[in-house]
Amino acid sequence: MRDHQGEPTISQRLAAWGQGLEFRDLPESTRAKARDILVDIVGLCVAARHTDYVAATFRAIEPGRHTVIGRKATASASGAALANGTAAHGEDFDDTFEGGPVHSGVVIVPALLAAAETFDLPSDRTMTGIVAGTELLCRLALTLPKGVHKAGFHPTAVLGTFAATFGICVAMRESEEVTANALGIAGSMASGIIEYLGDGSWTKRMHPGWSAQSALRAHALARGGFIGPRAVFEGTHGAFSAFAPSIEPRTHRLFLGLGKEFVSDNITFKPYPCGTMVQPYIDCAVALRRRGVELEGIRSITCKTAEGIVHRLWEPLDIKRRPPSSYAAKFSVPFGVALGLQRGRAGLNDFTNETIADPELCALAQKVGFEIDPENPYPAAFTGHVRIEYRDGRLEEVERDHMRGGAAEPLTRTEIDGKFLANTAFGGSESGEALLALCHRIGAGQGGADLITGLGEA
């Protein structure tokens, strides 16, 4: 398929690639990663099921027959996608991609589960769609490094709409024409600004769910014959110029090794429920805590950092040092460092309204500052550094050149399953082991869409 000028557009090239994907032909590492993503997302949905933001989302969606993970009550396809995407991303404990950053599972899994129930897809097609969607999302992030954030948009929300749309089309074995049209339509549905960073409000939480439900609609319109712009990515008014106007898109990275190499194999699973780039700083602080450093007599705590994360995780510095809400604390390096130094951990129970009011923790966070490292490799790698200077001149310092849980230090299958069981227990479920077994069946491409119903019985 070619456009009117004879050369295939980006969306047409992607559509052609998606035509040939079969679950059985995918590398074992890629299938295993998709299975782990499914496990992680289901556990996170159960962990968040009793939160106020999930309750608010559930009150806003329409009834239907589709599964809302961790709830016996069901919803419409779009409602289930919105609720599941919001719950999965709500505690910021979901997967991420070094090179983006983007969160894949929180958009792709809710969209594909809803599509699977709508069209009664076998699990192998559902998982193929999850692979296709996560791969495209990661590659789009590599194509627009730092540009989407710089423009004030949330990359997961914007790029995730395209990726989830593509994943649904691949799962459904749609024609190249339908897939290209669906991607074109998705361009007018992609959205998500990052103003939540200023006050810790809830909109970031719902971005993946919104993208997932938008993908369902984009696919449905294209399947119904609606036409979208063929050059939705590279066109004069396309997504690249609209959402990342400050950079020249690295389009070659979108197609480099496509079909032979799956960059999504390097997706990272978080050890802490907070912002991605905060995590290696927490690890540095925890390492200092284990070293037995004193918390008395500290003059200052300085962290070397990448310029690209300053506006999201360091500024305004007075607010980051004293987050206005428990959610805002998840996107504060000063708070994360103070938490690691004082408690030696950072779990779901450590990001609470009580914690952000802890006077000793707040006093420690007030001492955390930053200096920009011009050689920092972000976004190719997420690094951490903490240097403590005492009033008597002593120095204590720890540095990390990668994020734990990523390609350089991946979590094992045992650790990922352990995280799942801890998350389901946190959400009050006594069915963690049964849910995990069900996720493994779906993730292995076994059975049909009826298995998804069991995910609501937590």
N, C-alpha and C positions, 0 to 999 in steps of 0.2 A: 504493500500500500504506500502510495506517495502523494504528496500534496500537489497543488495546482502548478507549482514551479518544477516539479519533477524530482525533487530531493525529499526524502523522508524527514519529518520533523522529529524532535526529541520524543514526543509522546507516541508517535508512530513507531519509532525504533524500540521503545520500551514495550509497546503492545506486541511487536513481533517477537521479542524475547520471551515474553510471558506465555506465548502460545505453546512453547515446547516444554514447559515445566511439569514434571511428574515427581511425586513424592519418592517413589522407589528409586529414582535416578539421582536424587540429591546426595551429596556426600554425607557420611554418617555424622561428621562433626556439625554439619549444618542442621540436620534433623535433630540431633541432640540439643543443640542450642535452642531451637524452636520449642522443643519439649520443655526445657528448663524455663523458658520465657512464659509458657503457659502455666507451669507450676507456680512460678513467682507471682504472676498476676492474680491467679485464683486465691492464693493465700493472702495477698494484700487486700483483695475485695472483702474477704471474711474479716480480716483485722479491723477494717474501717466501717463495718456494717452498722454499728451502733452510734456512729458519730453524728454530730448535729448537721454537718454539711451533706452527708448522705441522706439523712432524714428529710432535709429541705429539698434535695434533688428528687427524692422519691415522691414527695407531695406534688411535684411539678410535672410528672410524666403521666402518660396516658395508659390505661389498662390494656392488656393484651395477653398473649400466650407465651411470650418469650421469657427466658430465664434471667432473673436478676441474681447474681452469684451471692450465696449466703442468705437468701430470703426465699421463703415459700411463696410469697406473692409474686406474680408475674407482671409483665408490662408489654407495651407495643415494642416492635423491633427497635425503633429509634429511641424509645424510652429506656429499654434495657441497655442499649449501647451507651447512652448518656450516663445512666446510673453506674454501670460497670466501669466505664472510663474514669468517672469522677472518683469512685471509691478506690480504684487501683492507684491513682496518682495522688490521692488526698494527703497521704503522709510523706510523700516524696521519698519513698523507700523502693521505688521501681528501678528497672534496668536503665542503663545509660550507655552512651557510645563515645569513647574517646576519639576525637576527631570531629565531633559535632559541636556542642553536645545536643543530643536528642534522646527522647525516651520512646522506645519503639512499642513495647508490649502494651502499654496503657491505651494506645490508639488502635493498634492492629488486632489484638485479641478480642476486645469487645465488639469491634466491627465484624470480624469473621465469625464469632460465635452467633451473633444475631443473624448474619446472612445464612449461616449453616442451618439454623432453625427455620428460617423463612423458606429456604429452597430444599430442605431435607438432604443436605450434603453429607456424604460419607466423611469420616474423620481424615482420611488421607488427603481429600481435596481441601478440607478446612486447614490442615497443617501446611499444605502447599501454598495456600493463600497467605498464611502467617509468614512463611519464609519469604515469599515474593514481596510482601509489604514491608517487612523489616529490612530487607536488602535495599529496596528503593529508598526508604527513609534514611538509612545510613549513608547511602551514596549521594543523596540530595544534600545532606549535611556537609559532606566532603566537597561538594560543588560550590557551596556558599559559606566558607569558613568565616565565622564571626559576623558576617554581613547582616543576617536576619536580626540578631540581637541588637546590633548597632542601630538598625532602623527602628527599634522599639517594639519588635514583634517577638513572640514566643515561637522558636523554631519547631518545637514538637507540635504545636497547634497548626501552624501554617503548612509545614511540609508533611505533617502526619495526615492531613486531609487527602493529599495526593496519594500518599503511600497506602493508606487504607482502601481508597477507591481502587487502586491498582490490585491490591491483594484480593479484593472481592471479585474483580473481573477475572483474575487468574484462577481463583478457586472455581468459578463458574464456567471456565473455558469459553469466555466470551470471544467473539471475533475481534480481529485487530481494529476494525472500524468502531465497534461499540466501546472497546477499551480506550481508544484514542479520544473518542467523544466524551467518555466519562471523565478522563483526566482533564479535558478542556473545561467541562462543567465544574469540576472540583476547584478550578482556579478562582471561580466566582464565589466559592463557599469558604475558602481558606481565610482564617482570621485568628486574632488573639494578640492583644497588646500586653505589655509587661508592666503596666502601672501598678499592679499588685505589689511590686517590690517596695513601693513607697509606704505602705501601711499594713502589709500582711493580710490583705483582704482575700477572699476565697476564689477569685476568678481563675487563677492558675489551676486550681483543682479541677475545674470543669472543662478546661480546654481540651484534654484528650477525648472526653466523652462527646463534646460538641463536634470534634473532628470525626469521630467514629460514626455518629449519626448522620453527619453531612455526607460521608462516604457512601452510606446506604442510599441516600437520596440521589447523589450524583450517578451512581450505578443504575438506579431505577429509571432515571430520566433518559440516560443513554440507551438502556435496554428498550425503552419505550419509543425510541427514534429521535430523541432530542439531540440537536447538534451543538457541540462545543468547539471553541477555537482550536485549530490544529497546532498552532505555535504557542500554546498556553505557557510554556516555559521561557522560550527564547525570543518571543515576539517583542515588538517595540513597546507594547504595554503589557507584556507578560509578567509571570511571577518573578523571574529573576530581577527585572528592573523595578518591579513594584515593591518587593519585600527585601531586597538587598542592593539598593542603588549605589552604595558606596564602593562596591567591589566589582571586578570583572569575574563573572562566573567561570569556574574551572570545569568546564563541561567535559573535558577529557576524563576527569575522575569519575564521572557518572557512568562511563562506558568502559573504562580500563579493566580488562579481564572479565567483563560481565559474562556470566554463564560458565566461566572457568574458575573464578575465585569469588568466594562469598565473604565480603568484608564484615558482614553481620556476625560471622563466627567470633569476632572480637568484642561483641557486646559485653558490657560489664554489669555484674550484679552487685548492688550496694550492700556494704556491711552496716551502714547507719541510715536512719530515716531522716535524711536532710538533703540539702542541695548538693549536687554532684561534686563541685569543686571544693566544697567545705571538707569533704571526707578525708583527703590526705592530710589536711591540717589537724583534724581530730586525731588521726593516727600518730602524728608527731607529738601532740600533746599527751596522748595516752602513753607513748613510749617514755616521755619525760617523767610522767607520774610513776611508771614502773621503775624508773631509775632512782626514784626516791627524792626528787628535787623538792626543795623547800618552797612553800608559798608565802612565807613571810620575808620581808626585806626586799621585795621585787621593786626595782625602779621602773622597768619597762619590759614589754613583750613585743618583739618585732617579728613580722612575717614577710619574707620575700614573696612577691606575688606577680602574676601576669597582669599586664595592663588591661587585657580583654575582659577580666572578671571584676575589675574595680567597681564599675558602676552598678553591678548587680549584688555583689557580696561584701563590699566595703563602704559604700557611700549611700546616704550621708553617714559619716562615721559616728556621729553622736547617737543616731538612731540604731545603727548596727551594734553599738556597744550596749544599748539598752533597748532591746526589741519591744515594740508595743504589744505584741501578741505572741503566743506560743508558735503560731505558724510563721510569723516573721522571723522568729529565732532560727528556723530551719535554713534561712538564707543569709546568715550572719557568720562570717569567719570569727570575729571576736567572741561571739557567744559559744561557738563550737570549740574553740581553743580553750576557753575558760572551763567549759563542761569537761573536756578531756583531762585538763590539769587537776580540777577539783575532784571529779568523781571517777576518773579512769574508765569511763564508758560513755555511750550516747545511744540509748535505746528509746523505744516508743514511750516509755514512762518518764523519760528525761526531758522531753519537749512538752511541757505543760505550763499552765498559767502560774502554778505554784513555783515552778523552777525559775521562770523569768523574774519572779519577785524575790528570789533568794538573795539577801543583801551581800553575802560573801561572794557569791557567783557574779553578781553585778559589779562589785568592786574589782574583781579580777578582770572582767571583760573591759572595764574602763582603761586598763593598762595596755590593751592589745592594739597595736598599730601596724602599719605596713610600709614597705618600700618596694617600688616597682623594679623588677628584674628584667632588663631589656633582652636577656638571652632566654627567657622562659619559653618553652616549646609549645605552650597552649595555642591552639586546641588539639595539637597532635598527641599531647600527653597532659594529664592532670597531676600537678606536683604539690608538695607540701613543705613547709619550713616553719619552725618556731625557734626563736632565740630569746632566752631570758637573760636580762641584765640586772644584777643585784646592786643595791646601793653601796656595797663594799667592793664593787668592781668585778665580782665573779661573773662568769658567763656559762650558761648551759644551752646546748643547741642540738636539734635533730632536724634532718632533712630527708625528704622522700622524692624520688624522681618518677614515681608512678602511683596510680591509685590501686589500692588493694581491691581485688575482685575483678580486675581487668585482665587484659592479655598477658601482662607481665607477671601477675600473681592471681590467677583465677580462683574463684571459689570452687570447691569440689562438688560433685553431685550430692555427696553426703551433707555438705554444708548448705547447699541450696534446699535440699529436702528438710534439713533441720530448721532453716529459716521459715519454710512453709509451715511446719508444725508449730513453731513458736508464734507465728502470726495468726494461725487459726485458733490457737489457745487464747491469745490476746483478745480475739474477737468473741470469745466465749463458746467456741465450738468444741463438742466432744467427739466429732466425727473426722478429725484431722487425718487419721490413717486411711480411712475409707475414701475421703476426698482425694488424697494423694494418689491412691491406687487408681482412681477414676481418671485423674489427670494424666497418669502414665499411659493408660489405655488410649485416651484421645491423642496424646502426644506421639504415640507410636503409630498413629494412623489406623487404629483398629476400630471397628464398629461404625455406627452412624450417628446422626444428629440427636437421636433419642438419649444418648449418653449425657448430653449437655444438661438435660433436665436435672440430673443428679447433682449438678453443681449448686443448685438452689437449696438443697436439702442438707444444710450445715448445722 
